[in-house]
Amino acid sequence: MMRMRTMRLAAAATVVVASAALSGCGPAPWAMSTPTPSEPVKTSAPPVVVAPPVENDLSSGSTQRDLTAGAVKVAVNYWSDLRMDRWTPNAVKPVSLSLVTTITPNDGQKVYLQKATMLAVPASAEETFDALEPQVDQASVKNGYLVLKPYSYSQTFNVGQVPADATYVTLQFTYDFLVQTKPKADEYAKQTATDTVTVAIAQQAASGSND
């Protein structure tokens, strides 16, 4: 009897040891923990595209330019009697100019303006439209208009209807001069000066008074 009891105790001890051995082969405690979820990747919003402001050379009411045509220096002043908020697509938009010239060296020869031309080209940020009919002031006197300082030339051109989608109009000016080769000579040299003025087109009809 004593021997059989000893054998049972030994067998029970073996089972306990085996159980302990099996439990020792399991995963480590930290491996059983629930993984921390990763934070979602933050994506930046697409940049907001802002249309650049429309250039307007007459935004202050007028603009002055200094041009060169050979030995001739040309000072031009541009302005409009129509308020800029009334420069709508359908409006008749006047552009006035005044110019005077000097010449170096000034030996007494005269400078004449034969012809002044304005070509208006409406456009937007996406498209350039067909140019309007050019406006030309051809001198009606022999040789042209005397424009050597202190004599000056003034004129007003009109920009007509432009497409409704136009946001600005580019005014291309060309000035053709005749310059005496020497004082009292009947021989002349032709010189040409060009300039560009950009004016914004108002997108809404103006309201209120005309003052």
PADREN-475832 format. One line per 2 residues: number of its first residue (from 0); for each residue x negated, y negated, z negated of C-alpha. Coordinates in nm, 4 decimals, m for minus. Layout:
! PADREN-475832
NUM = X,Y,Z | ...
This chain:
! PADREN-475832
0 = 0.0000,0.0000,0.0000 | m0.2772,m0.2381,m0.0920
2 = m0.4466,m0.1754,0.2397 | m0.1342,m0.2434,0.4470
4 = m0.0711,m0.5732,0.2628 | m0.4280,m0.6818,0.3317
6 = m0.3833,m0.6076,0.7032 | m0.0616,m0.8155,0.7183
8 = m0.2295,m1.1112,0.5526 | m0.5163,m1.0873,0.7989
10 = m0.2778,m1.0743,1.0940 | m0.0881,m1.3760,0.9617
12 = m0.4138,m1.5681,0.9216 | m0.5058,m1.4843,1.2823
14 = m0.1728,m1.6247,1.4072 | m0.2267,m1.9471,1.2097
16 = m0.5812,m1.9886,1.3482 | m0.4604,m1.9279,1.7050
18 = m0.1821,m2.1773,1.6626 | m0.4265,m2.4362,1.5315
20 = m0.6577,m2.3697,1.8246 | m0.3770,m2.4169,2.0758
22 = m0.2701,m2.7433,1.9181 | m0.6290,m2.8715,1.9347
24 = m0.6338,m2.8301,2.3152 | m0.3403,m3.0766,2.3735
26 = m0.3758,m3.4293,2.5166 | m0.5232,m3.7066,2.3002
28 = m0.2683,m3.9174,2.1109 | m0.3531,m4.2344,2.3103
30 = m0.2891,m4.0426,2.6335 | 0.0689,m3.9783,2.5281
32 = 0.1581,m4.3475,2.4816 | 0.3873,m4.5188,2.7282
34 = 0.1841,m4.7277,2.9822 | 0.2294,m5.1024,2.9681
36 = 0.4040,m5.2202,3.2864 | 0.1887,m5.4537,3.4966
38 = 0.3035,m5.8117,3.5476 | 0.4622,m5.8852,3.8866
40 = 0.2336,m6.0555,4.1390 | 0.3255,m6.4207,4.1686
42 = 0.3569,m6.5484,4.5257 | 0.3347,m6.9168,4.6023
44 = 0.6195,m7.0799,4.7909 | 0.5422,m7.1774,5.1516
46 = 0.4197,m7.5383,5.1841 | 0.6821,m7.7947,5.2750
48 = 0.6021,m7.9489,5.6115 | 0.6597,m8.3247,5.6044
50 = 0.6813,m8.5017,5.9378 | 0.4206,m8.7777,5.9682
52 = 0.5580,m9.1314,5.9632 | 0.6263,m9.2839,6.3022
54 = 0.3658,m9.5400,6.4053 | 0.5018,m9.8904,6.4583
56 = 0.2695,m10.1689,6.5709 | 0.5483,m10.4245,6.5240
58 = 0.6485,m10.3166,6.1724 | 0.5176,m10.6458,6.0326
60 = 0.6931,m10.8478,6.3031 | 0.4005,m10.8936,6.5414
62 = 0.0566,m10.7644,6.6339 | m0.2513,m10.9289,6.7856
64 = m0.5016,m10.7697,7.0244 | m0.8382,m10.8708,7.1679
66 = m0.9028,m10.7244,7.5131 | m1.1939,m10.7396,7.7575
68 = m1.1865,m10.7587,8.1364 | m1.5407,m10.8025,8.2602
70 = m1.6613,m11.1465,8.1507 | m1.3075,m11.2387,8.0472
72 = m1.1903,m11.2117,7.6857 | m0.8133,m11.1862,7.6403
74 = m0.6270,m11.2653,7.3167 | m0.2708,m11.1274,7.3199
76 = 0.0067,m11.1669,7.0645 | 0.3105,m10.9312,7.0759
78 = 0.6390,m10.9643,6.8871 | 1.0128,m10.8876,6.9126
80 = 1.3095,m11.1092,6.8267 | 1.5153,m10.7944,6.7617
82 = 1.4909,m10.6527,6.4087 | 1.3169,m10.3166,6.3945
84 = 1.6223,m10.1446,6.2439 | 1.8109,m10.2469,6.5595
86 = 1.5652,m10.0794,6.7941 | 1.8153,m9.8004,6.8587
88 = 1.8085,m9.5748,7.1680 | 2.0927,m9.7555,7.3458
90 = 1.9956,m10.1127,7.2597 | 1.8192,m10.3553,7.4925
92 = 1.4912,m10.4054,7.3061 | 1.2983,m10.7250,7.3926
94 = 0.9193,m10.7447,7.3646 | 0.7579,m11.0872,7.3955
96 = 0.3912,m11.1605,7.4543 | 0.1632,m11.4594,7.4786
98 = m0.1957,m11.4480,7.6033 | m0.4879,m11.6803,7.6599
100 = m0.8344,m11.6129,7.7999 | m1.1934,m11.7322,7.7609
102 = m1.4916,m11.6527,7.9818 | m1.8621,m11.6109,7.9072
104 = m2.0641,m11.7850,8.0349 | m1.8221,m12.0661,8.0950
106 = m1.9637,m12.2507,8.3931 | m1.6371,m12.4232,8.4828
108 = m1.4763,m12.1380,8.6801 | m1.1067,m12.0716,8.6258
110 = m0.9174,m11.7549,8.5291 | m0.5747,m11.6718,8.6754
112 = m0.3235,m11.4024,8.5849 | m0.1974,m11.2415,8.9061
114 = 0.0315,m10.9803,8.7554 | 0.1539,m10.8443,8.4190
116 = 0.3129,m10.5002,8.4021 | 0.4858,m10.3119,8.1205
118 = 0.5559,m9.9364,8.1395 | 0.7685,m9.7907,7.8553
120 = 0.7277,m9.4185,7.7730 | 0.9709,m9.2816,7.5105
122 = 0.8698,m8.9774,7.3068 | 0.9150,m8.7770,6.9860
124 = 0.6821,m8.5533,6.7852 | 0.7859,m8.2589,7.0043
126 = 0.8325,m8.4117,7.3489 | 0.7327,m8.6928,7.5839
128 = 1.0181,m8.8121,7.8030 | 1.0132,m8.9655,8.1492
130 = 0.8852,m9.3220,8.1646 | 1.1337,m9.6001,8.2231
132 = 1.1186,m9.8127,8.5366 | 0.8090,m10.0351,8.5107
134 = 0.8681,m10.4070,8.4653 | 0.6430,m10.6391,8.6616
136 = 0.5873,m11.0140,8.6509 | 0.4112,m11.0991,8.9767
138 = 0.2798,m11.4556,8.9958 | 0.4783,m11.6693,9.2373
140 = 0.1998,m11.9269,9.2826 | m0.1260,m11.9068,9.4756
142 = m0.4002,m11.7123,9.2922 | m0.1753,m11.6628,8.9864
144 = m0.1017,m11.8368,8.6597 | m0.3848,m12.0365,8.5046
146 = m0.4593,m11.8687,8.1687 | m0.8001,m12.0095,8.0757
148 = m0.7844,m12.1705,7.7315 | m0.6077,m12.4054,7.6496
150 = m0.3588,m12.2793,7.9126 | m0.1649,m11.9685,7.8144
152 = 0.0885,m11.7233,7.9576 | 0.4134,m11.6108,7.7894
154 = 0.6699,m11.3538,7.8970 | 0.9460,m11.1305,7.7583
156 = 1.0023,m10.7766,7.8831 | 1.2979,m10.5563,7.7890
158 = 1.2909,m10.1902,7.6913 | 1.6165,m10.0322,7.8086
160 = 1.7995,m9.7181,7.6991 | 1.5839,m9.4258,7.5866
162 = 1.6811,m9.0620,7.5098 | 1.8676,m9.0134,7.1806
164 = 1.5942,m8.7754,7.0580 | 1.3167,m9.0322,7.1055
166 = 1.1572,m9.1530,6.7822 | 0.9159,m9.4046,6.9341
168 = 0.8266,m9.5718,7.2604 | 0.4772,m9.6427,7.3901
170 = 0.4461,m9.9702,7.5817 | 0.1604,m9.9676,7.8309
172 = 0.0572,m10.3161,7.9446 | m0.1632,m10.3960,8.2432
174 = m0.2980,m10.7460,8.3169 | m0.4582,m10.8272,8.6531
176 = m0.6783,m11.1379,8.6632 | m0.8533,m11.3366,8.9371
178 = m1.1756,m11.5069,8.8267 | m1.3515,m11.7728,9.0325
180 = m1.7043,m11.6658,9.1222 | m1.8171,m12.0246,9.0626
182 = m1.6447,m12.3598,8.9994 | m1.4240,m12.4799,9.2867
184 = m1.5068,m12.1684,9.4896 | m1.2486,m11.9991,9.7100
186 = m1.3932,m11.6583,9.6219 | m1.2566,m11.4580,9.3318
188 = m1.3319,m11.1435,9.1383 | m1.0475,m10.9232,9.0210
190 = m1.0553,m10.7993,8.6605 | m0.8018,m10.5791,8.4814
192 = m0.7248,m10.5400,8.1113 | m0.4973,m10.2730,7.9620
194 = m0.3323,m10.2361,7.6232 | m0.0902,m10.0022,7.4422
196 = 0.1707,m10.0950,7.1809 | 0.3765,m9.8317,6.9957
198 = 0.7179,m9.9194,6.8505 | 0.9444,m9.6908,6.6419
200 = 1.2997,m9.6152,6.7534 | 1.5652,m9.6460,6.4798
202 = 1.7765,m9.3313,6.4506 | 2.0891,m9.4923,6.3099
204 = 2.2878,m9.7893,6.4260 | 2.2210,m10.0914,6.2116
206 = 2.4949,m10.2225,5.9875 | 2.5600,m10.5640,5.8406
208 = 2.4996,m10.9026,5.9906 | 2.2502,m11.0026,6.2570
210 = 2.0730,m11.2431,6.0264
